[in-house]
Amino acid sequence: MDDLSKTALITGASMGIGLDLAVLAARDGYDCILISRNEPRLHELKKVLEKRYRIQVHVFAMDLSEHGAAKRLTHAIEEAGLTVDFLINNAGFGTAGAFADLDAETEAEEVRLNVNALTELTKAYLPEMVARNHGYVLNVASVAAFQPGPYMAVYYATKAYVLSLTEALHAEVKGTGVHVSVLCPGPTDTDFFNRAGSELMMSKMPSHLVAFFGYKGVMQNKRVIVPGLSNQLLVGFAKLMPRALSLEILRRVQKPGETATPETT
């Protein structure tokens, strides 16, 4: 690891995969910038990480789905004199239900968080990493990125964007010393499905394992990281299966009994 710059920025750091990625970064000696709406949990994590790993932790409690939030965050980080050399874009949420029935503003917030904030933060810090010939970007997508998803249409579409963007950037920064990777987990043991108003009857990988594969993958400069054999098979089938058949299967599997209002994960 390069000792000149060791600061990691983690969005959605208060729980699940984001929290586990923050622990892995802290364990490697990174100072951490933790972002989430849940300020009390961020301060609890700050105390634990600083005591256990003897690092500095900076907390910024904000909702990145709000208009202009990413710009406010980058300004606050600049004002604090911090340099980011490891960006983990983990924050995101999903909505479940018929597109025609779901709340328009909630869907807009989903796009702002899953797409706009991720893009703005990557745009803010990737050029600096390229200029330094060192840095890491890990974007969290999903196995949902590999096909359209009826009844979770916006979520699947946003994750397809994250996958496409990250793969393109991985190619663009080749040879610069910067690693850009996308983590595409399947069902994970977090609150995601409950909060999205959708519960899949599938086994779920513990979030700490998903985080481990993602962290290891970006350090090895893997372009796409799909943790777990079952998820890798799922992605393989999605690529080979005729699109019409894939859509019909997902339409039947994901059709809700009644529409629920989702929340952030």
C-alpha positions as CSV (number, residue, x, y, z in Angstrom):
1,M,0.0,0.0,0.0
2,D,1.1,3.5,-0.7
3,D,1.7,5.4,2.6
4,L,1.5,8.9,1.2
5,S,-2.2,9.0,1.0
6,K,-4.5,6.7,3.1
7,T,-8.0,8.1,3.3
8,A,-11.1,6.2,2.3
9,L,-14.5,7.7,1.6
10,I,-17.4,5.3,2.2
11,T,-21.0,6.2,1.4
12,G,-23.8,4.3,3.1
13,A,-21.3,3.4,5.9
14,S,-23.7,3.0,8.8
15,M,-24.8,-0.6,8.1
16,G,-24.5,-3.6,5.9
17,I,-21.9,-3.8,3.1
18,G,-20.8,-0.2,3.6
19,L,-20.1,-0.7,7.3
20,D,-18.1,-3.9,6.6
21,L,-16.1,-2.1,3.9
22,A,-15.3,0.7,6.3
23,V,-13.9,-1.9,8.8
24,L,-11.7,-3.5,6.1
25,A,-10.4,-0.1,5.0
26,A,-9.7,0.9,8.6
27,R,-8.0,-2.4,9.3
28,D,-5.6,-1.6,6.4
29,G,-4.7,1.7,8.0
30,Y,-7.0,4.0,6.0
31,D,-8.4,7.1,7.7
32,C,-12.1,7.0,7.0
33,I,-14.7,9.5,5.8
34,L,-18.0,8.0,6.7
35,I,-21.2,9.1,5.0
36,S,-24.8,8.2,5.9
37,R,-28.1,9.7,7.0
38,N,-27.8,7.9,10.3
39,E,-25.6,10.3,12.4
40,P,-25.8,8.4,15.7
41,R,-24.6,5.1,14.1
42,L,-21.8,6.9,12.3
43,H,-20.5,8.3,15.6
44,E,-20.7,4.9,17.2
45,L,-18.7,3.4,14.3
46,K,-16.2,6.3,14.5
47,K,-15.5,5.5,18.2
48,V,-15.0,1.8,17.4
49,L,-12.8,2.3,14.4
50,E,-10.6,4.9,16.0
51,K,-10.1,2.9,19.2
52,R,-9.5,-0.5,17.4
53,Y,-7.4,0.6,14.5
54,R,-5.8,3.9,15.7
55,I,-7.0,5.8,12.7
56,Q,-8.8,9.1,12.2
57,V,-12.5,9.0,11.3
58,H,-14.5,11.9,9.9
59,V,-18.3,11.8,9.9
60,F,-20.6,13.6,7.5
61,A,-24.3,12.9,8.1
62,M,-26.3,13.7,5.0
63,D,-28.8,12.3,2.6
64,L,-27.1,11.9,-0.8
65,S,-30.4,11.5,-2.6
66,E,-31.1,15.2,-2.0
67,H,-30.5,17.8,-4.7
68,G,-27.0,19.1,-4.5
69,A,-25.9,16.8,-1.7
70,A,-22.9,15.4,-3.5
71,K,-21.6,18.8,-4.2
72,R,-22.1,19.9,-0.6
73,L,-20.2,16.8,0.5
74,T,-17.2,17.4,-1.7
75,H,-17.1,21.0,-0.6
76,A,-17.1,20.0,3.1
77,I,-14.4,17.4,2.5
78,E,-12.3,20.0,0.7
79,E,-12.9,22.5,3.6
80,A,-11.7,19.9,6.0
81,G,-8.4,19.6,4.1
82,L,-9.0,15.9,3.3
83,T,-7.7,14.0,0.3
84,V,-9.6,10.9,-1.0
85,D,-7.6,8.1,-2.5
86,F,-10.1,5.3,-2.0
87,L,-13.7,6.0,-3.0
88,I,-16.3,3.4,-2.1
89,N,-19.7,4.3,-3.6
90,N,-21.9,2.0,-1.6
91,A,-25.0,4.1,-0.8
92,G,-28.1,3.1,-2.7
93,F,-31.7,1.9,-2.4
94,G,-34.3,0.1,-4.3
95,T,-38.1,0.4,-4.9
96,A,-40.4,-2.5,-5.6
97,G,-43.8,-2.4,-7.2
98,A,-45.3,-1.5,-10.6
99,F,-43.6,1.5,-12.0
100,A,-47.0,3.2,-12.7
101,D,-48.0,2.9,-9.1
102,L,-44.8,4.0,-7.3
103,D,-44.3,7.5,-6.0
104,A,-42.6,9.7,-8.6
105,E,-40.4,11.6,-6.1
106,T,-39.2,8.4,-4.4
107,E,-38.1,7.1,-7.8
108,A,-36.4,10.4,-8.5
109,E,-34.5,10.1,-5.2
110,E,-33.5,6.6,-6.1
111,V,-31.9,7.8,-9.4
112,R,-30.2,10.8,-7.6
113,L,-28.6,8.5,-5.1
114,N,-27.8,5.4,-7.2
115,V,-26.7,7.3,-10.3
116,N,-26.2,11.0,-9.8
117,A,-24.4,11.0,-6.4
118,L,-22.2,8.1,-7.5
119,T,-21.3,9.8,-10.7
120,E,-20.6,13.2,-9.1
121,L,-18.3,11.7,-6.4
122,T,-16.4,9.6,-8.9
123,K,-16.0,12.7,-11.1
124,A,-14.8,14.7,-8.1
125,Y,-12.0,12.2,-7.0
126,L,-11.0,10.1,-10.0
127,P,-9.1,12.9,-11.8
128,E,-7.0,13.5,-8.7
129,M,-6.2,9.8,-8.4
130,V,-5.1,9.7,-12.0
131,A,-2.9,12.8,-11.5
132,R,-1.3,11.0,-8.5
133,N,-1.0,7.7,-10.4
134,H,-2.6,6.0,-7.4
135,G,-6.1,5.3,-6.1
136,Y,-9.0,3.0,-5.8
137,V,-12.7,3.3,-6.8
138,L,-15.2,0.6,-5.8
139,N,-18.7,1.1,-7.0
140,V,-21.4,-1.2,-5.6
141,A,-24.0,-2.4,-8.2
142,S,-25.8,-5.7,-8.1
143,V,-26.5,-8.9,-10.1
144,A,-29.6,-6.9,-11.1
145,A,-27.3,-4.9,-13.3
146,F,-27.2,-7.7,-15.9
147,Q,-30.9,-7.7,-17.0
148,P,-34.0,-5.6,-16.8
149,G,-36.2,-6.1,-13.7
150,P,-40.0,-5.9,-13.9
151,Y,-41.5,-4.5,-10.7
152,M,-38.1,-3.2,-9.7
153,A,-37.5,-1.4,-13.0
154,V,-35.7,1.8,-11.8
155,Y,-33.5,-0.1,-9.4
156,Y,-32.3,-2.6,-12.0
157,A,-31.8,0.3,-14.5
158,T,-29.7,2.3,-12.1
159,K,-27.5,-0.7,-11.3
160,A,-27.0,-1.4,-15.1
161,Y,-25.8,2.2,-15.3
162,V,-23.3,1.7,-12.5
163,L,-22.0,-1.5,-14.1
164,S,-21.6,0.2,-17.5
165,L,-20.0,3.3,-16.2
166,T,-17.5,1.4,-14.0
167,E,-16.4,-1.0,-16.8
168,A,-15.8,2.0,-19.1
169,L,-13.8,3.8,-16.4
170,H,-11.8,0.7,-15.7
171,A,-10.7,0.7,-19.3
172,E,-10.0,4.5,-19.4
173,V,-7.6,4.4,-16.4
174,K,-5.7,1.4,-17.6
175,G,-2.0,1.9,-17.0
176,T,-2.5,4.9,-14.6
177,G,-2.0,3.0,-11.4
178,V,-5.7,3.6,-10.5
179,H,-8.0,0.7,-9.8
180,V,-11.7,1.0,-10.7
181,S,-14.0,-2.0,-9.9
182,V,-17.7,-2.7,-9.6
183,L,-19.0,-5.1,-7.0
184,C,-22.2,-7.0,-8.1
185,P,-23.6,-8.9,-5.1
186,G,-26.7,-11.0,-5.2
187,P,-29.1,-11.4,-2.2
188,T,-27.2,-10.2,0.8
189,D,-28.0,-10.4,4.5
190,T,-28.9,-6.8,5.0
191,D,-32.2,-4.9,5.4
192,F,-32.4,-4.3,1.6
193,F,-35.2,-6.5,0.6
194,N,-37.4,-5.7,3.5
195,R,-36.9,-2.0,3.0
196,A,-37.5,-2.3,-0.8
197,G,-40.8,-4.0,-0.1
198,S,-39.7,-7.2,-1.7
199,E,-38.5,-10.4,-0.1
200,L,-36.9,-13.1,-2.2
201,M,-37.0,-16.7,-1.0
202,M,-33.3,-17.2,-1.6
203,S,-30.3,-17.8,0.6
204,K,-28.3,-14.6,1.3
205,M,-24.6,-14.1,1.6
206,P,-23.4,-12.4,4.8
207,S,-22.6,-8.8,4.2
208,H,-19.1,-9.2,5.6
209,L,-18.3,-11.8,2.9
210,V,-19.6,-9.6,0.2
211,A,-17.5,-6.8,1.5
212,F,-14.4,-9.0,1.7
213,F,-14.7,-10.1,-2.0
214,G,-15.3,-6.5,-3.1
215,Y,-12.3,-5.1,-1.1
216,K,-10.0,-7.9,-2.3
217,G,-11.2,-7.5,-5.9
218,V,-10.6,-3.8,-6.2
219,M,-7.1,-4.2,-4.6
220,Q,-6.4,-6.8,-7.4
221,N,-7.9,-4.4,-10.0
222,K,-10.7,-6.8,-11.0
223,R,-13.1,-5.1,-13.4
224,V,-16.3,-6.9,-12.3
225,I,-16.6,-8.6,-8.9
226,V,-19.5,-11.1,-8.5
227,P,-19.1,-12.8,-5.1
228,G,-20.2,-16.4,-4.7
229,L,-20.6,-19.3,-7.2
230,S,-24.4,-19.1,-7.2
231,N,-24.3,-15.4,-8.1
232,Q,-21.8,-16.1,-10.8
233,L,-24.0,-18.8,-12.3
234,L,-27.0,-16.4,-12.0
235,V,-25.1,-13.8,-14.0
236,G,-24.0,-16.4,-16.5
237,F,-27.6,-17.5,-17.1
238,A,-28.7,-13.9,-17.4
239,K,-26.2,-13.4,-20.2
240,L,-27.1,-16.5,-22.1
241,M,-30.9,-16.6,-21.6
242,P,-33.1,-14.9,-24.3
243,R,-34.1,-11.5,-23.0
244,A,-37.9,-12.2,-23.4
245,L,-37.6,-15.3,-21.3
246,S,-35.6,-13.6,-18.6
247,L,-38.2,-10.8,-18.5
248,E,-41.1,-13.2,-18.1
249,I,-39.4,-15.1,-15.3
250,L,-38.6,-12.0,-13.4
251,R,-42.1,-10.6,-14.0
252,R,-43.6,-13.7,-12.4
253,V,-41.1,-13.9,-9.5
254,Q,-41.1,-10.2,-8.6
255,K,-44.8,-9.3,-9.1
256,P,-45.9,-8.1,-5.6
257,G,-49.0,-9.0,-3.9
258,E,-49.4,-5.3,-3.0
259,T,-47.2,-2.3,-3.5
260,A,-45.0,-1.2,-0.6
261,T,-43.2,2.1,-0.1
262,P,-39.4,1.5,0.1
263,E,-36.7,3.2,2.1
264,T,-33.0,3.6,1.8
265,T,-30.7,0.8,2.7
